[in-house]
């Protein structure tokens, strides 16, 4: 999944031969998971049809303030378009349109929308070689960059005039990759590596049966997705679960047992900045695992159990600069038990949830947490969706990193 997944991308198309690439760019944004709307200059319709773009984007295409053919039709509100967008991408951006953007000229819907936009704006120039190098065009580039707009440089190659040089519109896939990379580098967890454990562990009794728990892995997977959306590279060590986290920044390491999770956590711990251990790891496992299925001969079965390795405590013993976060699921004396775990295991933060709280705990879509840090600060949160809880946890971590 791309960082653009679920985001609103408004594409602005101006009148140049490179507009023939616009449908491919729409498709590239859609493939990345973005919602796409298109606004065109009237003259750009000579190069690419609104029908093509509306079909691909699954949204109406706008090019004028109102419909000349229907006086009862609502006008196209440039302010609403500008506010809808998370990102505004003008591609191709001709010399004419760039000059108007730089000077604040507002003589068509695209330019009015640009002046109304509150979101980051990217522009991808496309024009002939001499136009691209003209001092007035260079001035437009520089002026727009001083406004905070981001330029996606044109590439070199054969141009429509037959000349060879810089001025070709960047390829659609390259435009999407450029924007993804630019978004990432401005996110608060960009450049950070995060180790995360999630889900249950299954401890084998025989080839068929196991000891496990009711953890679904939902909380851990929501943290993984939220962290990736904040720019972190996530190593997600997951026990058996049906949860999915399709994201280009999430690397899922599937494990089954506590021992496998222990080994995976230790393998990656030294390379990360943050470790969040949200998995519900089995505390005990059968001392001896039967090689064949145990037959149901007697009315009772006695199993001898032994302790599993404490992953969280073992990482607390070896941590250097990592920020280490643990979870505590408690049923009684919750706060005191969580504080004791925080200190005993050398954690920076612990996330407490109680099975006494309605809506918290395993399998559900909600959670209610308290976050305690090693300095004694305690913050209580209301019942929220697990996706919102994940954001709360990461916001505390970001503040801690920046302190």
C-alpha positions, 0 to 999 in steps of 0.5 A: 500500500502506498502512502497515498492510499486513501488520500484525495489527489486533485489533478490539474491539467493544462494545455500541452501535448504532454496532456496525453499522459494525464490518463496514465497519471490518473491510473497511477494515482488510482493504483496507489490507492488515491481518490482522484478528481480532475480540473482542466483548463478549457484549452487542455480539452483539445489534447485529452477528453474529459470523458476519458479522465472522468471514466478513469477517475470515476469522478466528474471532470471540471473545466469551467465555473458553470455549465453553458448548456444548463443554466440550472446546473450548479456552478463548480466551486473552486473552493470546495475542490481546493479544500477536498484535496490532500494534494494538488498536482498540476501535470502537465504544467505549461509555461503559460499556466506556471506564469499565471500561477506565479503571478496570481492570475486567475482566469480559469477554474484550474487557477482559481482552484490553485489559489484556493488550495490549502494543501501541498501543491506539486507542479510538473513542467512540460514544454519545449527546450527553449521555453523550459530554459527561458529566464521567465520560465525559470523565474516562474519555477523559482517563484512557485518554489518560494510559495512552498510549491514543489517542482517535479523536474522535467526529463530530457529526451525527444520533444514534440518539436523534434528537438532533444533536451529537457522539457519532457513531462516526467513519466506518470509512475515517476511522478507518483514515486516522486510525490510519495518520497516527498511526502514521506520525508516530511512525516514525523517518523521518517527515517525511523525503524520500528519493531512491532510484535502483534497477535498471539503465540501458539504453543504446540501440544502435539502436531494438531493441538496447541495452547493459545489465547484470544488475541486477534492482533488487531491492535498491533496491526493498527499500530503498524499501519499508523506508524507506516503512514507516519513514515516509519519503516515497520518490522512487524513480527506477527503470531497467527492472525487473519489481520492484513497490513498491505503497505510498502513500509511494513515488512511482516515476519510471520511466527507461531511460537513464543520462541520464534517471536523471541528469536525474531525480536532479537534479530531485528532489535539492534537495528531499530529506533523504536520497539513496541511489543503488543503481542499476547505472548504465551507465558507457558508452553508444554515441556514435552511436545508429543510427536504424534497426535495424543489419543483421547484415551482417558477422561483427563490429560495432564500437561507439564508446562514450562515458562517461555522466555520473556521477550520484553524483559530480555530486550529491556536488558540489552537496549541502548538507544531504543525507545522500548514500549510494552503492553499490560493487559490486566484484570486487577490492581491494574495500575500498580501491576503496570507500573511494576512491569514498566520498572522491572522490564526497563521500559520507556512507556507501558500501555495499560488496558484492563479487561474490566473496561467494557470495549477493551481487550481482545478481538474487538474494534475498540480499546481503552488505554492508559499510557504510563512513562518511566518518569511517572506521567500517566495519561488516561484515554477514553474508549476509542477505535483501535485505529485512533488508539494507535495514533494516540500511542504513536503521538506519545512516542513522537513527543518522547523522541522529540523531547 
